[in-house]
Amino acid sequence: MTAPKTHQTKTYVLLFLLVLLGSVGNTLLSKGMKDAGDLDISHFASLAAGAARVLTSGTIWAGIALMLGFMVCHMLVLSWADYSFVMPFSAIAYALVPLLAFLFLHEHVSTARWMGIVLIVLGVVLINRTPHRTTPQGTAPGTTT
C-alpha cells in the first residue's frame, strides 16, 4: 500500500501533468487546424484534400500525442482520487488555455473572460482545500466490506 503523503504527491503531479498535456495538446490542435485552413465537406474531392492537409500536419499529430498522454494521466488520477475532486481541479486548464491562446495563437482574450478565469481559479483553490479522496482505497463506492 502506498503511503498517504506519497499517494497525495502522485495525485497532484498527475493532475498538473493532466492540465498541462490537455491544454498544450488542445492549443496545438487549434494551431494545426488553423494552419490547415477551412475544411470544405461539400464535395468528396475537397474533403479528401482537407483530410490530407490535416493528416500530414506535424502540429496536429503532436497535439494528438499530447491528448493521448492527457487521457493516460486522466485515467490514472481517477484511480487515485475522487471524481468530484479531479474534475473541478482539472478546471484550472480553463485558466491555462486562454493564456496559451493569447501567447501562442495571438487571440484576444476579453476582460470578461479573464474575470471568469479568476473565478475558476478561486474555485479550484477551494476544491484543493478538501481531501482528494473520500472513499477507502481499493473499494468501489457503494460497496461494503
C-alpha positions as CSV (number, residue, x, y, z in Angstrom):
1,M,0.0,0.0,0.0
2,T,1.3,3.5,-0.8
3,A,2.0,5.9,2.0
4,P,-0.7,8.7,2.1
5,K,1.8,11.5,1.5
6,T,3.3,9.7,-1.5
7,H,-0.1,9.0,-2.8
8,Q,-1.1,12.6,-2.5
9,T,2.1,13.7,-4.2
10,K,1.5,11.3,-7.1
11,T,-2.1,12.6,-7.4
12,Y,-1.0,16.3,-7.6
13,V,1.8,15.5,-10.1
14,L,-0.6,13.7,-12.4
15,L,-3.2,16.4,-12.0
16,F,-0.8,19.1,-13.1
17,L,0.5,16.9,-15.9
18,L,-3.1,16.3,-17.0
19,V,-3.8,20.0,-17.1
20,L,-0.6,20.8,-18.9
21,L,-0.9,18.0,-21.5
22,G,-4.5,18.7,-22.2
23,S,-4.0,22.5,-22.5
24,V,-1.0,22.3,-24.7
25,G,-2.4,19.5,-26.8
26,N,-5.6,21.4,-27.5
27,T,-3.6,24.5,-28.3
28,L,-1.5,22.6,-30.8
29,L,-4.7,21.0,-32.3
30,S,-6.1,24.5,-32.7
31,K,-2.9,25.8,-34.3
32,G,-2.7,22.9,-36.7
33,M,-6.3,23.2,-37.8
34,K,-6.0,26.9,-38.4
35,D,-2.8,26.2,-40.4
36,A,-4.7,23.5,-42.4
37,G,-7.3,26.1,-43.4
38,D,-11.1,25.8,-43.6
39,L,-12.3,22.3,-44.3
40,D,-14.8,22.0,-47.1
41,I,-17.0,18.9,-46.7
42,S,-19.4,19.7,-49.6
43,H,-17.6,17.5,-52.2
44,F,-15.5,14.4,-51.8
45,A,-12.5,15.8,-53.6
46,S,-12.4,18.8,-51.2
47,L,-12.9,16.6,-48.2
48,A,-10.1,14.3,-49.3
49,A,-7.8,17.4,-49.9
50,G,-8.7,18.7,-46.4
51,A,-8.1,15.3,-44.8
52,A,-4.7,15.1,-46.5
53,R,-3.7,18.5,-45.1
54,V,-4.8,17.5,-41.6
55,L,-3.2,14.1,-41.7
56,T,0.2,15.4,-42.9
57,S,0.4,18.2,-40.2
58,G,3.1,17.6,-37.6
59,T,1.4,20.1,-35.3
60,I,-1.9,18.1,-35.3
61,W,0.0,14.9,-34.7
62,A,1.9,16.5,-31.8
63,G,-1.5,17.7,-30.4
64,I,-2.9,14.2,-30.7
65,A,0.1,12.7,-28.9
66,L,-0.3,15.1,-26.0
67,M,-4.0,14.4,-25.8
68,L,-3.3,10.7,-25.6
69,G,-0.9,11.5,-22.7
70,F,-3.7,13.5,-21.1
71,M,-6.0,10.5,-21.3
72,V,-3.5,8.2,-19.7
73,C,-2.9,10.8,-16.9
74,H,-6.7,11.2,-16.5
75,M,-7.3,7.5,-16.1
76,L,-4.5,7.1,-13.6
77,V,-5.6,10.1,-11.5
78,L,-9.2,8.9,-11.5
79,S,-8.0,5.6,-9.9
80,W,-6.2,7.6,-7.2
81,A,-8.7,10.4,-6.3
82,D,-12.4,11.1,-6.3
83,Y,-14.1,12.2,-9.5
84,S,-15.6,15.1,-7.6
85,F,-12.1,16.3,-6.8
86,V,-10.4,15.6,-10.1
87,M,-12.8,17.2,-12.5
88,P,-13.1,20.6,-10.6
89,F,-9.3,20.6,-10.1
90,S,-8.8,20.0,-13.8
91,A,-10.8,23.2,-14.5
92,I,-7.5,25.0,-13.9
93,A,-7.0,24.2,-17.6
94,Y,-9.6,26.8,-18.3
95,A,-7.1,29.4,-17.0
96,L,-4.2,28.0,-18.9
97,V,-5.9,27.6,-22.3
98,P,-6.7,31.3,-22.7
99,L,-3.2,32.2,-21.7
100,L,-1.7,29.8,-24.3
101,A,-4.2,31.1,-26.9
102,F,-3.1,34.7,-26.1
103,L,0.6,33.9,-26.1
104,F,0.9,31.4,-29.0
105,L,-2.2,31.8,-31.2
106,H,-2.3,35.6,-30.7
107,E,-6.0,35.5,-29.8
108,H,-7.7,38.4,-28.0
109,V,-8.9,37.5,-24.5
110,S,-11.5,39.9,-23.2
111,T,-11.6,41.3,-19.7
112,A,-14.8,39.5,-19.1
113,R,-13.1,36.2,-19.9
114,W,-10.2,37.0,-17.6
115,M,-12.6,37.8,-14.8
116,G,-14.3,34.4,-15.4
117,I,-10.9,32.7,-15.3
118,V,-10.1,34.3,-11.9
119,L,-13.4,32.9,-10.6
120,I,-12.5,29.4,-11.9
121,V,-9.1,29.6,-10.2
122,L,-10.7,30.7,-6.9
123,G,-13.0,27.6,-7.2
124,V,-10.0,25.4,-7.8
125,V,-8.3,26.8,-4.7
126,L,-11.5,26.0,-2.7
127,I,-11.6,22.4,-4.1
128,N,-7.9,22.0,-3.2
129,R,-8.7,22.6,0.4
130,T,-10.8,19.4,0.6
131,P,-9.4,15.8,0.8
132,H,-8.6,14.4,-2.7
133,R,-10.1,11.0,-1.7
134,T,-13.1,10.3,0.5
135,T,-13.6,6.6,-0.3
136,P,-11.3,4.0,1.2
137,Q,-8.5,2.9,-1.2
138,G,-9.2,-0.3,-3.0
139,T,-13.0,-0.2,-2.6
140,A,-15.6,0.9,-5.1
141,P,-18.1,3.5,-3.9
142,G,-21.4,1.9,-2.8
143,T,-19.8,-1.5,-1.8
144,T,-19.4,-2.9,1.7
145,T,-16.6,-4.9,3.1
